[in-house]
Amino acid sequence: MKKYLIFFIICLVVMSCGIIPGYAMDTAINGFISQGYLKTDKNNWLAETEEGSFEINDMALRFSSRLTSRLFLGIQFYARDLGDLGNDEITLDWFAADYYYNSMLGIKVGKLKIPHGFYNESRDADFLRTSIFLPFSVYAEQWRDSFIANKGLGFYGDLFRNLSYYLQIGVLNATPDGGMAKSFNGLMGATITAIRPKTCYIANIQYRLIEGLRVGVSTLNSAYEFDMTMTAQPYDVSIITDVISSIWVYSAEYVYNNLTISGEYERSLREFDFEFMGGSNRHRKFSMEGYYGNMEYRFNDWFSLGVYYSVLYQDKDDKNGDYLSSTYGLPHFQAFSKETCISTRFDINHYWMVKLGIHYNNGTFNTYILDNKESDGTVDLEKYWTAFAAKVTYSF
Amino acid sequence: MWDNGENVIIAWLYESDSHKKFLREFVGKNPRQFNNYWKNRLFIGKAHMVPKPFKNEVSLIRYVSETKGAIGYVSSFKSPKNVKTISIKLGVIQ
């Protein structure tokens, strides 16, 4: 990791020394590097944050080349550290061959960013918004590795003057050491040993009603097969699980001069078919529900203020967490997350940016249970808690 | 893309008054909003090249004259050669 960090720092110094970034013949080079700090008064969130943590950083380097007037190649390398996820391992974040046939049809092949909601494709580029983190209700940071890109094929274009579409088919990325697996492991007292993603289908349609106002709907339909070992009583078996997930997001955004107002609603149907080795089967079906409202205002060239309120329920039919508590022995407030976030952004210049944020939380669904377990296995979580976040970013 | 199939390549002056005036008058954005718009499109894969920045008008004009599909804007005090020009006054296209 150290050698890659040195490489990125050299790029950063060279770019700052009067060389205009992002310009190199027909190849464009862009990127960013950021370092954050997170501190919570109770509960560990994303990392060991009760003691304060600097394990919040990421960096990306993007190359894009124009081969012909219609054919482009792009690739992005990405590394992040988020608690015990990522650990600055450089990954091939996405790569694509993009053929632009006309305004109504373009074709992309490769590992493509997923057009989930309005902001999933740009979620890593936090220099494009005021807050450090996107609202957990639609863009859970813990599950980024599974929802950032899709290996497959995409079609995009503008059907009419104000209507755009993007369709994808492919396979999501999910690994036993990823964020999604960590969430399941904590909830079910299980250890996921293998994940086999199946074909997923994604669609995103956006419509610009008037200047500055757009609405959209997106859907992501995927399936997985998990192998897991369950050790929480009364189970002590190996299990194969089929998971089907169907997510719908309804989005709206209004931009007027320096004011941005946005909101999204997500409904996510999950179906689990547990096949216990040598034993019985079990089926569970439930819908997650989440929504948020966000407002940002840029006061001048260097200062912006933003606030959002975000709500996520693990099961819309168990909002109080009674079923969760009685079935898994977890605190009832693990069933939901209600978050108010106030953010400030300071633009030092075109490249450097500093952000501060404070998050007031009711509920702990946005935390990892595994990060909040005592040595004796008991879960140590508090219902009301506050997080302070800071981040410095250089982008070019 | 131009009608002849060539890519539109935008050239702009790095932190200049003409850039700020042009954006305010014809694009409705300030330089930071313009920058973020293209960064957004770049990082979500909807653009593959961002507008090319130049430190001075001489290098910008030379680039536009040498590059197919390129277009840029400079102050009216310059009289660029080897490029087609459109004169613009605030609120009026000539």
Interface residues (C-beta under 8 A of the other chain):
Chain A: I20 G22 Y23 D26 A28 N30 R62 S64 S65 R66 S69 R70 F72 G74 W94 A96 D98 Y100 K108 L112 K113 E121 S122 D124 A125 F127 L128 R298 D301 D347 H350 S395
Chain B: M1 G5 E6 N7 Y14 N30 P31 R32 N35 N36 K39 N40 L42 F43 I44 G45 H48 M49 V50 K52 P53 F54 K55 G69
